[in-house]
């Protein structure tokens, strides 16, 4: 790949797909087919008509990938839209990401927002932003700081799950963040400001601001002050 050409677009332009070394788009640029590169950066607006694959993928403006995205390290400070699925080893989001299919990866560091229409699977999911997952959010470690608005997930699963309220990141924002889920399941679970139908785990602690329909636990259950749990039962 080191012998591949660089691609630079300034202003408005388009290029065919293929194999590139570095791709840099400043202004408006379109890549009309599948492409692969070592480094991709957009400062303006870019569109990929096919699949995209890169070692490094950085968005400082607005980018749309019509099909699948396969990246080792990604940073988004603008807006990224993915028309099918995403496979990202390491993700850092300070802007907005939308994925029409499923999202898989290693680590997700979320400070902005992400919408995934399918499942989101990772080894580690760390969020102080906003997320909406229409399917299953699954990670070994889930660490969520709820700063603003309401995050939504159909199902959440992991070994260690921490969902905690956090003061708004801007002083004039007084609303707390919340999480809404159908089912949350893990080994070690601590929740705050969470609404869920069912929470199931080995060790379960339900903190303030929670409204839980049913807690099923294997070893230990605690409902702390300021929480509401309609029903709880130990599973043998």
VOPAGU-2260 file (C-alpha; in pm, 1 decimal, decimal comma):
REM VOPAGU-2260
SITE   aa  ch    i         X         Y         Z
SITE  UNK   A    0       0,0       0,0       0,0
SITE  UNK   A    1     301,8     231,8      50,7
SITE  UNK   A    2     345,8     248,0    -329,0
SITE  UNK   A    3      -8,8     369,8    -386,9
SITE  UNK   A    4     -71,8     728,1    -495,7
SITE  UNK   A    5    -197,3    1004,2    -269,7
SITE  UNK   A    6    -531,8    1167,9    -346,0
SITE  UNK   A    7    -591,2    1534,7    -266,6
SITE  UNK   A    8    -909,6    1721,8    -354,0
SITE  UNK   A    9    -938,9    2097,9    -295,8
SITE  UNK   A   10   -1258,7    2280,4    -382,2
SITE  UNK   A   11   -1497,4    2050,3    -569,0
SITE  UNK   A   12   -1403,4    1726,9    -742,0
SITE  UNK   A   13   -1442,2    1352,2    -779,8
SITE  UNK   A   14   -1216,2    1051,0    -811,9
SITE  UNK   A   15   -1254,0     684,7    -891,8
SITE  UNK   A   16   -1219,4     412,5    -632,1
SITE  UNK   A   17    -918,1     189,8    -592,4
SITE  UNK   A   18    -606,0     179,5    -379,4
SITE  UNK   A   19    -459,2     498,2    -231,3
SITE  UNK   A   20    -200,6     592,2      26,8
SITE  UNK   A   21    -329,7     921,7     176,9
SITE  UNK   A   22    -667,3    1075,3      91,4
SITE  UNK   A   23    -730,8    1438,3     188,5
SITE  UNK   A   24   -1049,4    1623,3      95,2
SITE  UNK   A   25   -1086,3    1996,5     157,6
SITE  UNK   A   26   -1407,8    2136,8      15,2
SITE  UNK   A   27   -1642,5    1893,1    -161,0
SITE  UNK   A   28   -1521,4    1558,3    -289,1
SITE  UNK   A   29   -1672,8    1233,1    -412,6
SITE  UNK   A   30   -1510,0     891,3    -447,9
SITE  UNK   A   31   -1726,0     707,4    -697,7
SITE  UNK   A   32   -1654,0     343,6    -604,2
SITE  UNK   A   33   -1497,1     116,4    -341,1
SITE  UNK   A   34   -1161,2     236,8    -214,2
SITE  UNK   A   35    -887,4     147,9      34,1
SITE  UNK   A   36    -621,2     372,8     185,0
SITE  UNK   A   37    -385,4     412,0     476,8
SITE  UNK   A   38    -509,2     757,3     580,5
SITE  UNK   A   39    -836,4     941,2     508,3
SITE  UNK   A   40    -919,6    1295,4     622,1
SITE  UNK   A   41   -1210,3    1526,2     536,0
SITE  UNK   A   42   -1221,2    1894,2     628,2
SITE  UNK   A   43   -1525,4    1977,4     417,9
SITE  UNK   A   44   -1787,7    1750,8     265,3
SITE  UNK   A   45   -1716,5    1409,7     115,0
SITE  UNK   A   46   -1909,5    1115,0     -20,2
SITE  UNK   A   47   -1804,3     755,7     -88,6
SITE  UNK   A   48   -2038,4     579,3    -329,7
SITE  UNK   A   49   -1920,7     229,5    -233,4
SITE  UNK   A   50   -1731,3      59,2      49,9
SITE  UNK   A   51   -1442,9     228,4     232,2
SITE  UNK   A   52   -1145,3      73,5     410,7
SITE  UNK   A   53    -869,6     263,9     592,0
SITE  UNK   A   54    -610,3     240,4     865,5
SITE  UNK   A   55    -689,8     592,4     989,3
SITE  UNK   A   56   -1020,1     771,4     920,6
SITE  UNK   A   57   -1065,7    1129,7    1044,1
SITE  UNK   A   58   -1372,4    1347,3     986,0
SITE  UNK   A   59   -1366,5    1720,1    1061,0
SITE  UNK   A   60   -1658,1    1804,1     832,2
SITE  UNK   A   61   -1934,0    1591,0     685,2
SITE  UNK   A   62   -1888,6    1248,0     525,6
SITE  UNK   A   63   -2128,9     989,9     386,9
SITE  UNK   A   64   -2022,5     631,4     312,9
SITE  UNK   A   65   -2297,8     470,5     106,0
SITE  UNK   A   66   -2205,0     109,1     187,5
SITE  UNK   A   67   -1972,8     -48,7     451,0
SITE  UNK   A   68   -1688,0     111,6     645,3
SITE  UNK   A   69   -1387,7     -91,0     770,6
SITE  UNK   A   70   -1136,7     113,0     974,3
SITE  UNK   A   71    -868,6      51,8    1233,2
SITE  UNK   A   72    -867,4     393,9    1404,2
SITE  UNK   A   73   -1144,2     650,8    1358,5
SITE  UNK   A   74   -1199,7    1002,3    1493,4
SITE  UNK   A   75   -1514,7    1201,1    1417,3
SITE  UNK   A   76   -1543,9    1567,7    1508,6
SITE  UNK   A   77   -1807,3    1638,0    1244,9
SITE  UNK   A   78   -2081,4    1418,6    1100,0
SITE  UNK   A   79   -2047,2    1068,0     956,7
SITE  UNK   A   80   -2324,7     865,3     794,2
SITE  UNK   A   81   -2277,5     496,5     704,1
SITE  UNK   A   82   -2531,3     339,5     469,3
SITE  UNK   A   83   -2472,5     -22,4     569,7
SITE  UNK   A   84   -2248,3    -160,7     849,4
SITE  UNK   A   85   -1932,3     -44,7    1026,5
SITE  UNK   A   86   -1631,7    -239,4    1154,9
SITE  UNK   A   87   -1412,7       0,1    1354,4
SITE  UNK   A   88   -1137,9    -124,4    1586,7
SITE  UNK   A   89   -1097,3     198,5    1783,3
SITE  UNK   A   90   -1355,1     476,4    1768,2
SITE  UNK   A   91   -1350,7     827,0    1914,7
SITE  UNK   A   92   -1664,7    1032,9    1853,2
SITE  UNK   A   93   -1691,1    1400,1    1945,0
SITE  UNK   A   94   -1942,3    1470,2    1669,1
SITE  UNK   A   95   -2226,7    1261,2    1527,3
SITE  UNK   A   96   -2227,7     912,7    1372,7
SITE  UNK   A   97   -2523,2     731,4    1216,1
SITE  UNK   A   98   -2502,6     365,0    1110,8
SITE  UNK   A   99   -2786,0     206,1     912,7
SITE  UNK   A  100   -2669,8    -149,9     990,5
SITE  UNK   A  101   -2463,0    -300,8    1270,8
SITE  UNK   A  102   -2150,5    -165,2    1438,8
SITE  UNK   A  103   -1865,0    -387,6    1558,7
SITE  UNK   A  104   -1529,8    -294,5    1707,5
SITE  UNK   A  105   -1289,2    -300,2    1997,1
SITE  UNK   A  106   -1320,3      27,8    2189,5
SITE  UNK   A  107   -1580,2     301,7    2152,9
SITE  UNK   A  108   -1506,8     636,6    2321,3
SITE  UNK   A  109   -1822,4     844,8    2283,9
SITE  UNK   A  110   -1843,0    1211,7    2375,6
SITE  UNK   A  111   -2079,1    1313,4    2096,8
SITE  UNK   A  112   -2367,1    1101,2    1968,4
SITE  UNK   A  113   -2418,0     774,6    1780,8
SITE  UNK   A  114   -2727,2     613,9    1628,3
SITE  UNK   A  115   -2704,8     245,8    1530,1
SITE  UNK   A  116   -3005,2      84,0    1363,8
SITE  UNK   A  117   -2872,5    -269,2    1423,9
SITE  UNK   A  118   -2656,6    -412,5    1704,9
SITE  UNK   A  119   -2349,7    -243,8    1853,4
SITE  UNK   A  120   -2081,5    -488,5    1970,2
SITE  UNK   A  121   -1746,8    -392,5    2123,2
SITE  UNK   A  122   -1497,9    -499,0    2387,9
SITE  UNK   A  123   -1531,0    -164,7    2569,1
SITE  UNK   A  124   -1800,2     102,4    2541,2
SITE  UNK   A  125   -1727,7     428,1    2725,1
SITE  UNK   A  126   -1978,1     710,3    2688,2
SITE  UNK   A  127   -2035,3    1057,4    2823,1
SITE  UNK   A  128   -2244,8    1139,5    2518,2
SITE  UNK   A  129   -2575,6    1028,8    2369,2
SITE  UNK   A  130   -2653,4     695,4    2203,9
SITE  UNK   A  131   -2945,8     519,0    2041,1
SITE  UNK   A  132   -2913,4     149,1    1957,3
SITE  UNK   A  133   -3215,4     -18,4    1799,8
SITE  UNK   A  134   -3083,5    -367,1    1874,0
SITE  UNK   A  135   -2833,6    -502,6    2129,4
SITE  UNK   A  136   -2555,4    -296,0    2284,9
SITE  UNK   A  137   -2305,3    -560,1    2391,1
SITE  UNK   A  138   -1957,4    -508,2    2541,8
SITE  UNK   A  139   -1739,7    -667,1    2808,7
SITE  UNK   A  140   -1719,6    -328,7    2983,8
SITE  UNK   A  141   -1994,1     -66,9    2955,4
SITE  UNK   A  142   -1920,0     261,7    3133,6
SITE  UNK   A  143   -2183,3     529,9    3078,7
SITE  UNK   A  144   -2192,1     880,1    3224,7
SITE  UNK   A  145   -2533,9    1035,4    3165,1
SITE  UNK   A  146   -2478,7    1407,2    3104,9
SITE  UNK   A  147   -2778,8    1523,2    2901,2
SITE  UNK   A  148   -3098,3    1413,4    2724,7
SITE  UNK   A  149   -3205,2    1047,1    2704,8
SITE  UNK   A  150   -3015,2     756,6    2551,3
SITE  UNK   A  151   -3211,1     458,3    2420,7
SITE  UNK   A  152   -3117,6      93,1    2376,7
SITE  UNK   A  153   -3333,2    -211,5    2316,6
SITE  UNK   A  154   -3106,0    -453,6    2502,1
SITE  UNK   A  155   -2780,4    -402,6    2690,2
SITE  UNK   A  156   -2543,6    -685,6    2779,9
SITE  UNK   A  157   -2195,9    -706,8    2930,7
SITE  UNK   A  158   -1976,7    -836,5    3210,2
SITE  UNK   A  159   -1943,3    -503,9    3394,2
SITE  UNK   A  160   -2210,9    -237,9    3342,1
SITE  UNK   A  161   -2193,9     105,6    3502,9
SITE  UNK   A  162   -2457,2     367,9    3423,5
SITE  UNK   A  163   -2415,6     679,2    3635,3
SITE  UNK   A  164   -2562,4    1026,8    3632,9
SITE  UNK   A  165   -2321,2    1308,6    3572,3
SITE  UNK   A  166   -2360,8    1683,7    3597,3
SITE  UNK   A  167   -2435,5    1859,6    3268,6
SITE  UNK   A  168   -2116,1    1943,0    3079,2
SITE  UNK   A  169   -2236,4    2301,5    3026,7
SITE  UNK   A  170   -2327,2    2505,5    3337,3
SITE  UNK   A  171   -2652,0    2641,6    3191,0
SITE  UNK   A  172   -2784,1    2289,1    3114,4
SITE  UNK   A  173   -2976,4    2175,3    3420,7
SITE  UNK   A  174   -3144,0    1861,7    3286,5
SITE  UNK   A  175   -2988,3    1532,3    3386,6
SITE  UNK   A  176   -2924,5    1250,7    3146,1
SITE  UNK   A  177   -3128,0     930,2    3142,4
SITE  UNK   A  178   -3116,1     582,7    2990,7
SITE  UNK   A  179   -3417,1     389,4    2863,8
SITE  UNK   A  180   -3385,6      15,0    2792,9
SITE  UNK   A  181   -3600,5    -292,7    2762,2
SITE  UNK   A  182   -3351,7    -542,6    2907,4
SITE  UNK   A  183   -3014,6    -504,0    3082,9
SITE  UNK   A  184   -2812,5    -816,5    3158,0
SITE  UNK   A  185   -2462,1    -859,0    3301,0
SITE  UNK   A  186   -2245,7    -998,3    3577,8
SITE  UNK   A  187   -2183,3    -681,0    3781,2
SITE  UNK   A  188   -2443,1    -405,1    3731,3
SITE  UNK   A  189   -2480,8     -58,4    3883,2
SITE  UNK   A  190   -2749,2     175,4    3747,1
SITE  UNK   A  191   -2862,7     532,7    3804,0
SITE  UNK   A  192   -3125,0     737,8    3614,8
SITE  UNK   A  193   -3231,2     427,4    3423,2
SITE  UNK   A  194   -3571,2     300,2    3317,4
SITE  UNK   A  195   -3583,6     -70,0    3224,0
SITE  UNK   A  196   -3837,2    -350,5    3207,6
SITE  UNK   A  197   -3593,7    -621,6    3321,7
SITE  UNK   A  198   -3249,0    -612,8    3483,8
SITE  UNK   A  199   -3074,1    -945,6    3525,2
SITE  UNK   A  200   -2731,1   -1009,6    3675,6
SITE  UNK   A  201   -2504,8   -1173,8    3930,4
SITE  UNK   A  202   -2453,4    -861,3    4141,8
SITE  UNK   A  203   -2713,6    -588,5    4089,5
SITE  UNK   A  204   -2731,1    -245,0    4250,0
SITE  UNK   A  205   -3009,5      -7,2    4156,7
SITE  UNK   A  206   -2934,3     355,6    4239,1
SITE  UNK   A  207   -3126,8     680,0    4248,5
SITE  UNK   A  208   -3340,6     790,7    3958,4
SITE  UNK   A  209   -3413,3     432,4    3842,9
SITE  UNK   A  210   -3750,7     281,1    3758,5
SITE  UNK   A  211   -3715,5     -94,7    3708,8
SITE  UNK   A  212   -3996,6    -341,5    3648,1
SITE  UNK   A  213   -3818,2    -664,6    3745,2
SITE  UNK   A  214   -3474,0    -746,2    3886,3
SITE  UNK   A  215   -3350,6   -1104,9    3864,9
SITE  UNK   A  216   -3023,1   -1172,9    4046,0
SITE  UNK   A  217   -2800,4   -1471,2    4116,5
SITE  UNK   A  218   -2588,0   -1354,3    4411,4
SITE  UNK   A  219   -2673,3   -1009,6    4548,9
SITE  UNK   A  220   -2930,7    -733,4    4499,5
SITE  UNK   A  221   -2950,1    -384,6    4651,4
SITE  UNK   A  222   -3201,0    -108,2    4584,8
SITE  UNK   A  223   -3053,3     219,6    4703,3
SITE  UNK   A  224   -3236,2     530,6    4816,8
SITE  UNK   A  225   -3426,8     711,2    4542,9
SITE  UNK   A  226   -3485,4     401,4    4330,3
SITE  UNK   A  227   -3803,0     216,6    4235,2
SITE  UNK   A  228   -3807,6    -159,5    4174,6
SITE  UNK   A  229   -4150,7    -316,4    4133,0
SITE  UNK   A  230   -4037,2    -676,8    4168,6
SITE  UNK   A  231   -3716,8    -863,1    4244,8
SITE  UNK   A  232   -3634,6   -1231,0    4276,5
SITE  UNK   A  233   -3329,8   -1446,8    4326,2
SITE  UNK   A  234   -3246,2   -1703,5    4058,6
SITE  UNK   A  235   -3110,0   -2037,3    4177,6
